[in-house]
Amino acid sequence: MIVLGIESSCDETGVAVVKDERKILANVVASSLKLHSRHGGVVPEIASRMQLESIAGIFTEAMQIAKIKPEQIDLVAVTTHPGLPGSLITGIAFAKALALSLGKPILGVNHIHSHIYANLLYPGNIKLPAVALVVSGGHTSLFYLKDFYKIQVLGQTRDDACGEAFDKVAKIMGLGYPGGPLIEKIAQGGNKHKIKFACGEMNTGLDFSFSGIKTAVLYYLKDKKPGIKLIKDLAASFQESAVNVLVKKSLLACKRKKVTHLLIGGGVAANGVLRQKLMASAKAAGINCFFPDIDLCMDNAAMVAGLGGYLYKHGARSDFYLNM
């Protein structure tokens, strides 16, 4: 089965072709990140405008890379939620037009769930049930997976997502946008134990809160003239605290659900410190931890196509009234 995936939930525009739910034939992503950087965050109107202008060309490029004709597509899978409304509408409208013109079925896919599925696009002996952590600029959530059509929320952020906190802290420190890669880079050589920060502990045990640590950084820098050494220590200390709470709660979720497989997804999953700490801690706890390739951590359409094919095979259907 050949599935065309379309992803346009935020500032990326992605089109991919995946065969038999696992084999990526093409995965093309265009980003308008540079246009947003000057504003310190994603501007929805800019994102949707760029997606509208680029999606047809990206589709053509994906077809050329996959070396297939549009008629060979068996299913069109498209992200329907969550995401920016204008961006989602662009992708959904293109998907509907394409599916109608080809006489092919269409299927709406959950963006967050597709980040979890990205793990299956990388060779690995993944077994369900499992716990999954999706951590990105807009989402920080823990899930229990009996299967990809039986997903239960275990915990989620009550305020800022982890990636959002990275962005805001980077802005406070004058580093720029996006914050994740900038903080990870400048934290190298910093003393991660220099400054003690604590992410809020929620009563439910598996929920997250990152707004407090962001505010703590703001007040720590108040009335200070930070030099490069202080900024390095601050970045390292913040990153250490944020990563530690992700590791702690992910392993706690595995323990509570009595599973030995942990799947990680989302843009923050590209963070090298998080990958290293989670892999080491999971191994010590007897848990198999899986990460997608770095490219598949970011928003992309291959994960949408893969999950779409899997769900369609197991009976999921959409019609052309499909919307956000």
N, C-alpha and C positions, 0 to 999 in steps of 0.2 A: 504493500500500500504506500502510495506517495502522497504526502501531505504538505501543502503550502501553509506556512505560518506567517502571521502578520502581527507585529508588536508595535504599538504606538501609545503606550500608557503615559509617558512623560516626555522627555526631550529627545529620546532616540526614535529613529524610524527603522524598523527591522523587517526584513523579509527573508525567509529561509525555506529550504526544501529538505524534508527528512523522510527517509524510506524505512518502512517496517519499524517505526517508533524509536529507533536507536541510531540509525546511520545518517549522518549529516552529509547531504550532497552539496548544499550551499547555505551560507549564513552571512548575510550582508547587513551591516548596521551603519547608519549615518547618524551623527550626533550634531546638535546645534549648541553644544556646550560652550564653545567660544563666545557665542552671542549672549549667553546668559552670565558668563563670568564677570563681565563689567558691571552687572547689576547685583552681584553677590548672591544669586539664586536663580531658580528657573522662573522665567516669565511665561505664563501659559499661552498668551497670545503669540509670542514669538515661536514657541514650540509648535503649536498647531499650524501656523503659517508655513514654517519650514517643512513640516510633514506633508502638508498639502502639495507643496512644490516638488518634493523629492520622491514621494512614494512610488509613482509610476516608473521612474528611472531605476529605482532600487529593485523593483520587481523584475524589470528587464534584465538587470545585471545578475540577479539570482538565477533566472532561467538560463542565462548563458553559462554561468559557472556550473550549474547542475547538469548542463547538457541535456535538457529535456524540453519538450514542447508543452505549452499550457494545457493542451488536450490530454496529456498524460497525468495530470493532477487528479487524484481521486477524492480529495477532501480539502476544503479551505478552513483553516482554524485561525481564529482571531481573538486577541485579548479584548474582553468586554468590561472588566472591572478588576480591581479598583484602578483609578488613574485620573488624569486631568480630563474633564468632560470634552473639551474641544479636540484634544489629541485622540481620545478614544473614538469619537465620532468619525474622525478622518479615517482611521484604520478600519472601522466597521463598515463605513460606506464603500470604501475601496473593495473590501472583502465581499460584500454583497454584490456589487457590480460584477466582480470577477466570477464569482460562483454562478450567478444568473447567466452570464454570457457563455459560460462553459457547460451549463447544465449539471453542475456538481453540488453536492451537499455542503453546508456550512455549519460550523460548530463554534460557539462561544467558549472561551477558556478563561479561567481565573488567573490573573497575573501572578499572585503570590504562590498559588499551587504550582504554577509552571516553574518558578524558581526552585522549588523542591525537586521537581522532575528533572531539572538540569543535571542532577547527579547521575541519572540513568543514561545520559548521553556520553558518559565517560566510563571506560571499562572498569568493572568492579563487581564483587560478589555481594550485592545489596539484597537483603532479605527483609520482608515485611512480616509482622508489624515493626514500626520504627518510630522514633521521635525525630522531628525536624525543627530546625531553627532557621527562620528567615529574618535576616538582619540587613536593613538598607536605609536609604535616606528618608523613606516615608513609613517604614514598617519594621517593627521588632516583635516577632511572635513565635511562640512555641506551639507545635502541633503534634498530635498523635495520629499516625497513619495505620489503619488496618489495611487500607488499599488507597489508591489515588482517587477513588470515588467514595471513600469513607474516611474523611479527614475531620478531626475534632480539635478545636482550639483549646489549648491548655493554659496559655498565658499570653499577655500582650502588653505593650506599653500603655501607660495611663496618660502620657503627655508626649514629650519629644521622643522620636525614634532615635536609635543609636547613631545612625548616619547623620541625622539632623543635628544631633548634639555635636558631632565632629565638625559639621559645617559652621555652627554658631560659635563654637570655641575657637575655631580657626579665624573667624571674623573678629572675635574679641582680641585675639593675639595679633591681628593685622597680617595674617598669612595669605588670605585670599580664598577663592572658591574654585573647585570643590575642596572641602576641608580634609576629608579622609586621607588621601595620598599625601597632602602637604604636612599633616601632623605626623603621619608615619615616617616621612622622610626626615623631618627636623628632630623627631624624637630620638633618632639614632645618635648615640653618644651622650644622651641625656641620662640623668639619674632618676630612674622610675620610682625610687623610694624617697626621693627628696621631699615631696609634698604629699600629704595624706588626704586623698579625696575618697568619698564614699557615695556610691549610687544608692538612691533610696530603696529601702527594703519594704516591699509591699506585703500586706498582711496575708494575701492569698498564697504567697510563696513563689509563684511562677510568673507573676506580672512584673513589669519593668517600669522604672522611672528614671529619666535622664535629664529632666529639667533642673533638678537640684544641683547636680555637678556642674552644669553650665553656669548657673548663678554663682556657685562657689569659685569658679575660675574668674568670673567677672569681679567679684569682691576681693579675691586674692591680688589681682593686678591693680586694684584701686590705689591711687596715690603712689604707685611704684614707677620707676623708670627702668623697664625691663631691658637687659642686655641679652646677647645671644645665649649666654650660659643659662640664664633664668628661663628664657623661652624654651630651650631644649629640655630642661628639667621639668618645666610645666607641661610641655607636650607629652613627654614620656610618662609623667605621673598620671595625667588625665587618661591617656591611652591604656595604661596598666589597670586603672580602676574600672574603666568601661569594659575592657576585655575580660577582666576577672569575673564580673557579674554575669556576663554572657556564658562563660565556662561553667560557673557554679550552678546556674539555673538550668542549663542544658543537661548537665549530669544528674541534677536532682530530678528532672522530668523523666530521664531514662530509668532512674531508680524507682520512681513511683509507678511507672507503667511496666516495669520489669522487662525492658527490652535491651538488646545488646547492639542495636544499630542506630546510629545518629547521623542524620543528613543535614548538611548546612547549605544555605542558598542566600542570594542577595548580594548587592554591591559591596557591603562591608566584609563579606566572606573572602574578598580578595586581600584583606589586610594580613600581612605576613605574620604579625605577632599573634593575632587571633588563630590563624591556622596552626602555628607552632604550639601554642598553649593548649588548644583544644585537642589536637592529635596526641600530645604527650599525656594530658590529664585523662583523656578517654582510654588510652591504652592502659594506663595504670589502674583504671577502674574496670577493665575487662570489656570495654565497649569499642566496637568498630565504628570509626568516625570517617565520614566521606565528605569531600569537597569537590565541586565541579572545577574544570579548568578555569583559570582566571577570566578568560574571555566570556565564559558562560556564566560567570557570577553577575556580570553586568546585564542590563536589559537586552534581550536578544530574541529573535523569532524562532530559533531552533528549539528552544524549550517549549514554546507555544505549540509548534508543529508536533513535537514528540508527544506531549501530553494530550493534544487534540486527537492524535491517532490512537493513543492508548484508550482514551475515554470512548471514542467512537466504536472501537472494537468491542467495548464492554457495554454497548447499548445507549450511550449518551447521544442525544439529538437536539438540534436547534432548527428553527425555521427562519424565514426571511422577515419576520417581525422582530428579529434579534436586535437588542439595544443594550445600553449600558446597564 
